[in-house]
Amino acid sequence: MFKNKRILCGVAFLLVLAQLQAQKTSISPYSSFGYGDYRLSNDAANFGMGGVSSAYMSTYGSQANFANPAANINLNYTSFTFEGTLNASSFESNDLKAERSTTYISKLSLAFPMGAKWRGGFNFQPYSSLGYDIVNINTKVTPNTYNSYKGEGDLNTVQLFTSYNVTNNFAVGLKASYLFGGLEKKEIHNTSDAILLSSFENSIDINGFIFTGGLAYSKKIKERNRLNLGLNYTIGNGLSSEQQYQVLTYAIDPLSKQMYNQDIVYKENTSTSLNLPQKVGIGVSYGEDYRWNIGVQLDWEQNSKFKLKNENIAFNDRFRSAIGGFIVPNVNSYTNYFARTTYRGGAFYERTPISINGNDIQKYGITFGLGLPVGKASDPSEINIGVELGQQGTEKNNLIKENFVNMKLSFTLNDSWFQRRKYN
């Protein structure tokens, strides 16, 4: 079994490395702003609890926490996680409706204890994504207008964390994330009496390191009850950015649909530093060991300081609050499988950084999930399922309301890879 798990880990890493950059991870028109839809650094277990993560420590010490690198005090097993995500949304605006969906690999991680004090691990996952294709034709004005907006591309991260248990109750951690990828945005504008179309194209390649520090505190209050506190802070440092921006005009042959009379009106290539916003996450949770836990989470991101060159968009600071928890009916039950199952639930509210004509775009929803044991009684390996039901945006003021159903499915395999031998 030990050998088979190592082989499975190796095969999964190779598959993800080949697939990671070719994925389409966003389907929302609201991804058109800034660097796109931001992906929280959590897994299916946190996802099913509303995104509570800063103070989350897994039930059996078998899952790594990459959101707060310090919150791995109780990581006692080598933990390998492979995760996929399904996003499905319906959109409504001015009596118009549409539906879109996508599936992608959302996480691949390996973490392990390194002796009594140290923990470490690495992780592959998407950071943000563009994925919108919007066409607006207005026949109520003369001349008629045609406007098209399309964006695609992803930013991905390779993450490496280490943490140190200063005492049995307190730990510090550091995570270094290498961010890489490209974003492409294109706008086409035309009127019915115009011979030429106008196109605005913005292509950005981004790479660089992001650093996150964390603190975690875990204290037994009674014989089995426990209080957990967590704090994680991401520095708003600069990344390398290569940008190509151009404005061009062209005509379209109505039969062949081929472009002709193409003329580049303006072109600019720049190499600059792109400053990502700083982020803070604070969490607290309370519960009974191996039985139940409930936590709350507050996240803040300084998006008001973020700006992409050649985009005249002002952002709000992102604010997110969440509550969630889990319950295990009877972790020691050998006869009832569902008594050993972990049941999760939660809810969240987010004021996104997006504001359109004075309308702040808000996002909220409920979540639930399951942790299904797959190993023997002494093996904490799990299949984790997390589901999110929610809404983003509004139909008011000609905006778009998005109703979404998102699901994460992860396989977490556990073993003791780096245990010191007790007997020769």
Wavefront OBJ file of the C-alpha trace (Angstrom):
o trace
v 0.000 0.000 0.000
v 2.863 2.354 0.884
v 4.511 1.834 -2.500
v 1.225 2.216 -4.385
v 0.553 5.585 -2.753
v 3.953 6.900 -3.813
v 3.356 5.773 -7.397
v -0.081 7.446 -7.417
v 1.426 10.702 -6.135
v 4.081 10.697 -8.848
v 1.604 10.031 -11.669
v -0.755 12.763 -10.435
v 2.036 15.351 -10.283
v 3.016 14.637 -13.886
v -0.595 14.894 -15.080
v -1.140 18.224 -13.358
v 2.098 19.750 -14.631
v 0.997 18.908 -18.183
v -2.539 20.238 -17.680
v -2.198 23.219 -15.349
v -1.528 25.976 -17.891
v -4.118 24.742 -20.421
v -7.119 25.069 -18.119
v -10.128 27.335 -18.297
v -11.101 28.077 -14.717
v -13.478 31.051 -14.955
v -16.846 31.539 -16.642
v -18.058 34.745 -14.976
v -18.452 38.099 -16.766
v -17.241 39.688 -13.526
v -13.835 38.138 -14.160
v -13.277 40.925 -16.722
v -12.067 43.294 -14.007
v -8.436 43.482 -12.900
v -6.624 40.148 -12.812
v -9.896 38.152 -12.875
v -11.613 35.775 -10.482
v -9.461 35.250 -7.408
v -9.195 31.660 -6.121
v -9.109 31.269 -2.345
v -6.206 29.139 -1.125
v -8.374 26.450 0.439
v -9.350 22.857 -0.313
v -12.640 20.946 -0.417
v -12.783 20.669 3.379
v -12.541 24.464 3.953
v -14.776 25.050 0.940
v -17.591 23.081 2.571
v -17.320 25.300 5.664
v -17.761 28.648 3.944
v -14.021 29.131 3.377
v -13.015 29.175 7.061
v -9.263 28.559 6.898
v -6.981 30.817 9.004
v -7.641 28.899 12.232
v -8.575 25.558 10.663
v -6.686 22.444 11.743
v -7.930 19.159 10.313
v -9.774 16.665 12.476
v -7.107 13.966 12.416
v -3.996 16.061 11.727
v -4.049 14.655 8.200
v -4.662 17.688 5.929
v -2.263 20.566 5.313
v -3.396 24.188 5.595
v -1.875 26.305 2.792
v -3.978 29.407 3.505
v -2.235 29.897 6.858
v 1.139 28.100 6.801
v 1.381 28.228 10.590
v -1.911 26.350 11.120
v -0.241 22.963 10.693
v 0.598 22.383 14.351
v -1.175 19.011 14.352
v -0.044 17.790 10.888
v 1.114 14.297 11.854
v 0.913 12.449 8.525
v 2.316 12.844 5.061
v -0.685 14.300 3.235
v -1.153 14.079 -0.530
v -4.207 15.854 -1.996
v -5.538 15.814 -5.557
v -8.573 18.011 -6.223
v -10.896 18.892 -9.088
v -13.516 21.650 -9.298
v -16.776 22.083 -11.203
v -18.183 25.607 -11.647
v -21.664 26.069 -13.127
v -23.471 29.411 -13.406
v -26.626 30.909 -14.865
v -26.763 34.579 -15.857
v -29.723 36.942 -16.069
v -29.908 40.501 -17.420
v -32.805 42.390 -19.022
v -34.822 39.198 -19.654
v -31.790 37.551 -21.261
v -30.502 34.276 -19.810
v -27.417 32.162 -20.365
v -25.645 29.213 -18.730
v -21.981 28.207 -18.646
v -19.846 25.640 -16.831
v -16.255 24.467 -16.593
v -14.207 21.797 -14.819
v -10.527 21.978 -13.942
v -7.779 20.683 -11.659
v -7.764 23.041 -8.684
v -5.176 21.606 -6.320
v -2.287 19.216 -6.051
v -0.365 19.246 -2.790
v 2.078 17.231 -0.722
v 2.820 18.103 2.907
v 4.579 16.304 5.737
v 5.949 16.613 9.285
v 9.731 16.970 9.534
v 10.436 15.797 13.048
v 8.599 17.001 16.136
v 8.713 20.759 15.402
v 8.906 21.399 11.679
v 6.268 20.994 8.965
v 6.586 21.590 5.234
v 4.970 21.041 1.864
v 4.321 22.284 -1.657
v 1.230 22.923 -3.698
v 0.036 23.682 -7.264
v -3.189 25.640 -7.759
v -4.822 28.418 -9.842
v -4.548 31.964 -8.468
v -6.965 33.876 -10.712
v -8.606 33.577 -14.118
v -10.308 35.453 -16.954
v -13.161 33.702 -18.733
v -15.785 36.002 -20.252
v -17.306 36.531 -23.691
v -19.922 39.306 -23.812
v -21.648 40.733 -26.906
v -23.934 43.782 -26.728
v -25.955 44.828 -29.798
v -28.157 47.905 -29.427
v -30.784 48.312 -32.158
v -32.692 51.016 -30.285
v -30.248 53.718 -31.315
v -29.283 55.027 -34.752
v -26.829 53.960 -35.954
v -26.977 50.538 -34.289
v -24.006 49.713 -32.063
v -22.006 46.509 -31.643
v -19.681 45.951 -28.679
v -17.809 42.743 -27.877
v -15.731 41.967 -24.778
v -13.658 38.812 -24.486
v -11.022 37.704 -22.013
v -9.132 34.524 -21.279
v -6.061 33.360 -19.420
v -4.976 32.175 -15.999
v -2.495 32.999 -13.287
v -1.227 29.889 -11.471
v 0.915 29.386 -8.388
v 3.513 26.951 -7.154
v 3.571 27.239 -3.365
v 6.118 26.115 -0.792
v 5.501 26.420 2.946
v 7.318 25.659 6.151
v 6.184 26.061 9.750
v 7.759 25.693 13.166
v 5.994 24.711 16.392
v 7.554 27.139 18.870
v 5.612 25.418 21.677
v 2.921 22.739 21.756
v 0.358 25.544 21.424
v 1.991 28.168 19.197
v 3.456 28.034 15.689
v 4.833 30.397 13.044
v 4.895 29.764 9.307
v 6.015 31.161 5.971
v 4.742 30.445 2.446
v 6.506 31.462 -0.772
v 4.329 31.355 -3.898
v 5.674 31.677 -7.423
v 2.959 33.194 -9.578
v 3.036 32.844 -13.363
v 0.721 33.053 -16.356
v -0.846 35.338 -18.922
v -4.064 37.357 -19.343
v -5.583 38.514 -22.639
v -8.372 41.052 -22.984
v -9.967 42.201 -26.232
v -12.679 44.764 -27.021
v -14.325 45.282 -30.428
v -16.541 48.310 -31.137
v -18.548 49.126 -34.262
v -21.609 50.962 -35.532
v -23.892 49.980 -38.406
v -22.774 52.928 -40.559
v -19.035 52.344 -40.004
v -16.844 50.616 -42.555
v -14.091 49.651 -40.095
v -14.209 47.965 -36.687
v -12.078 49.233 -33.798
v -10.246 46.684 -31.633
v -8.439 47.219 -28.329
v -6.159 44.344 -27.288
v -4.298 44.028 -24.000
v -1.977 41.047 -23.358
v -0.112 40.702 -20.046
v 2.431 38.098 -18.906
v 3.047 38.072 -15.166
v 5.549 36.240 -12.952
v 7.147 36.672 -9.559
v 7.056 35.663 -5.908
v 4.391 36.342 -3.273
v 5.138 35.843 0.430
v 2.658 34.946 3.181
v 3.430 34.805 6.894
v 1.257 33.127 9.491
v 0.683 32.680 13.216
v -1.409 29.972 14.864
v -2.378 29.242 18.458
v -4.172 26.111 19.700
v -5.108 25.631 23.351
v -7.100 22.977 25.195
v -9.792 24.609 27.304
v -11.126 21.479 28.954
v -10.240 17.794 28.683
v -11.258 17.625 24.989
v -12.388 21.142 24.036
v -10.028 23.374 22.087
v -9.683 27.016 21.021
v -7.803 27.822 17.785
v -6.645 31.254 16.616
v -5.043 32.034 13.263
v -3.610 35.004 11.388
v -2.128 35.105 7.882
v -0.707 38.138 6.077
v 0.345 38.371 2.423
v 2.773 41.132 1.475
v 1.646 43.345 -1.400
v 4.891 43.086 -3.342
v 5.679 43.803 -7.000
v 5.735 41.228 -9.798
v 7.377 41.360 -13.218
v 4.938 42.252 -15.984
v 5.374 42.212 -19.769
v 2.499 43.994 -21.469
v 1.525 44.455 -25.102
v -1.266 46.912 -25.792
v -2.519 47.839 -29.245
v -5.381 49.608 -30.969
v -6.216 48.586 -34.516
v -8.905 49.004 -37.154
v -9.975 46.490 -39.778
v -12.844 45.342 -41.990
v -14.490 41.913 -42.182
v -15.380 40.237 -45.464
v -19.082 39.221 -45.036
v -18.616 35.971 -46.976
v -15.228 34.622 -45.907
v -15.255 36.355 -42.472
v -11.592 37.213 -43.085
v -9.984 40.455 -41.911
v -8.673 43.005 -44.422
v -7.527 46.650 -44.449
v -5.967 46.069 -41.050
v -4.191 49.107 -39.627
v -2.414 49.329 -36.266
v -3.325 52.755 -34.889
v -1.318 52.482 -31.689
v 1.041 49.892 -30.193
v 2.915 49.829 -26.893
v 5.197 47.197 -25.353
v 6.172 47.767 -21.731
v 8.087 45.964 -19.012
v 7.007 47.100 -15.590
v 6.332 46.058 -12.012
v 2.779 45.049 -11.123
v 1.920 45.498 -7.455
v -0.498 42.909 -6.104
v -2.562 44.052 -3.095
v -1.699 43.053 0.458
v -4.097 40.626 2.190
v -4.979 39.740 5.784
v -6.968 36.780 7.086
v -8.050 36.351 10.723
v -9.865 33.321 12.121
v -11.001 31.797 15.383
v -12.585 28.404 16.028
v -13.772 26.391 19.001
v -14.771 22.768 19.345
v -14.326 19.322 20.816
v -11.412 17.228 19.537
v -12.494 14.591 16.982
v -16.165 15.552 17.420
v -17.165 19.072 16.343
v -15.836 22.528 15.576
v -17.200 25.918 14.559
v -15.198 28.898 13.318
v -15.448 32.394 11.881
v -13.191 34.081 9.334
v -12.560 37.672 8.230
v -10.512 38.523 5.117
v -9.408 41.899 3.807
v -7.543 42.677 0.587
v -6.349 46.181 -0.388
v -7.574 46.159 -3.972
v -8.118 49.926 -3.903
v -4.342 50.243 -4.475
v -4.328 47.858 -7.464
v -4.255 49.082 -11.056
v -3.495 47.556 -14.448
v -1.831 49.767 -17.025
v -4.186 50.994 -19.803
v -7.264 50.166 -17.706
v -9.143 53.075 -16.173
v -10.865 51.082 -13.433
v -11.100 51.941 -9.722
v -11.505 49.077 -7.251
v -12.834 48.763 -3.725
v -11.012 46.863 -1.012
v -12.193 43.264 -0.896
v -13.926 42.230 2.334
v -15.092 38.696 3.077
v -16.667 37.140 6.175
v -17.488 33.477 6.717
v -18.791 31.097 9.341
v -18.587 27.326 9.201
v -17.880 24.117 11.018
v -18.053 20.341 11.075
v -19.337 17.478 13.155
v -18.277 13.815 13.395
v -21.005 11.755 15.157
v -18.696 9.008 16.469
v -15.101 8.821 15.289
v -14.585 5.465 17.068
v -17.518 3.656 15.485
v -16.413 0.450 13.715
v -19.900 -0.696 12.735
v -21.452 2.522 11.371
v -19.566 4.097 8.461
v -21.697 7.253 8.466
v -20.968 7.833 12.151
v -17.293 8.275 11.185
v -18.159 10.602 8.286
v -17.394 14.319 8.701
v -20.382 16.604 7.990
v -19.627 20.245 7.154
v -21.622 23.425 6.596
v -21.147 27.174 6.380
v -22.048 30.522 4.833
v -20.186 33.552 3.527
v -20.584 37.147 2.393
v -18.145 39.069 0.207
v -18.001 42.636 -0.962
v -15.981 42.188 -4.122
v -13.547 44.859 -5.371
v -15.846 45.605 -8.325
v -18.011 48.726 -8.473
v -19.957 49.537 -11.666
v -21.559 52.973 -11.968
v -21.693 53.257 -8.202
v -23.091 49.742 -7.713
v -20.884 47.578 -5.474
v -20.917 43.964 -6.633
v -21.645 41.623 -3.734
v -21.309 37.872 -3.465
v -22.848 35.531 -0.902
v -23.829 31.922 -0.456
v -24.147 28.799 1.657
v -21.912 25.735 1.648
v -21.948 22.135 2.798
v -19.677 19.144 2.478
v -18.684 15.632 3.477
v -15.461 13.960 4.546
v -15.725 10.278 3.623
v -13.198 7.875 5.227
v -11.592 5.561 2.666
v -8.868 3.770 4.608
v -8.699 1.398 7.531
v -9.513 2.538 11.066
v -5.888 3.635 11.551
v -5.719 5.392 8.148
v -7.155 8.969 8.067
v -7.302 9.140 4.250
v -10.496 10.796 2.998
v -12.570 11.750 -0.001
v -13.737 15.327 0.609
v -16.700 16.925 -1.151
v -17.534 20.619 -0.869
v -20.516 22.370 -2.488
v -21.205 26.108 -2.740
v -24.557 27.675 -3.695
v -24.671 31.421 -4.134
v -25.253 34.614 -6.049
v -23.089 37.427 -7.380
v -24.200 40.734 -8.812
v -27.691 42.037 -9.558
v -30.059 42.686 -12.476
v -30.601 46.268 -11.330
v -29.226 49.115 -13.463
v -28.670 46.817 -16.474
v -26.146 44.658 -14.614
v -25.833 40.865 -14.586
v -27.014 38.550 -11.827
v -25.024 35.339 -11.575
v -26.387 32.305 -9.732
v -23.729 29.660 -9.223
v -23.255 26.083 -8.060
v -19.609 25.176 -7.454
v -18.291 21.822 -6.278
v -14.870 20.589 -5.190
v -13.924 16.911 -5.005
v -10.600 15.967 -3.441
v -8.756 12.769 -2.604
v -6.471 13.002 0.413
v -4.114 10.063 0.960
v -2.137 9.796 4.169
v 0.886 7.794 5.230
v 3.979 8.054 7.443
v 6.791 8.668 4.973
v 9.380 10.347 7.143
v 9.093 8.610 10.496
v 12.331 7.789 12.275
v 12.791 4.074 12.782
v 12.393 2.856 16.344
v 13.950 -0.556 15.679
v 16.747 -1.608 13.339
l 1 2 3 4 5 6 7 8 9 10 11 12 13 14 15 16 17 18 19 20 21 22 23 24 25 26 27 28 29 30 31 32 33 34 35 36 37 38 39 40 41 42 43 44 45 46 47 48 49 50 51 52 53 54 55 56 57 58 59 60 61 62 63 64 65 66 67 68 69 70 71 72 73 74 75 76 77 78 79 80 81 82 83 84 85 86 87 88 89 90 91 92 93 94 95 96 97 98 99 100 101 102 103 104 105 106 107 108 109 110 111 112 113 114 115 116 117 118 119 120 121 122 123 124 125 126 127 128 129 130 131 132 133 134 135 136 137 138 139 140 141 142 143 144 145 146 147 148 149 150 151 152 153 154 155 156 157 158 159 160 161 162 163 164 165 166 167 168 169 170 171 172 173 174 175 176 177 178 179 180 181 182 183 184 185 186 187 188 189 190 191 192 193 194 195 196 197 198 199 200 201 202 203 204 205 206 207 208 209 210 211 212 213 214 215 216 217 218 219 220 221 222 223 224 225 226 227 228 229 230 231 232 233 234 235 236 237 238 239 240 241 242 243 244 245 246 247 248 249 250 251 252 253 254 255 256 257 258 259 260 261 262 263 264 265 266 267 268 269 270 271 272 273 274 275 276 277 278 279 280 281 282 283 284 285 286 287 288 289 290 291 292 293 294 295 296 297 298 299 300 301 302 303 304 305 306 307 308 309 310 311 312 313 314 315 316 317 318 319 320 321 322 323 324 325 326 327 328 329 330 331 332 333 334 335 336 337 338 339 340 341 342 343 344 345 346 347 348 349 350 351 352 353 354 355 356 357 358 359 360 361 362 363 364 365 366 367 368 369 370 371 372 373 374 375 376 377 378 379 380 381 382 383 384 385 386 387 388 389 390 391 392 393 394 395 396 397 398 399 400 401 402 403 404 405 406 407 408 409 410 411 412 413 414 415 416 417 418 419 420 421 422 423 424
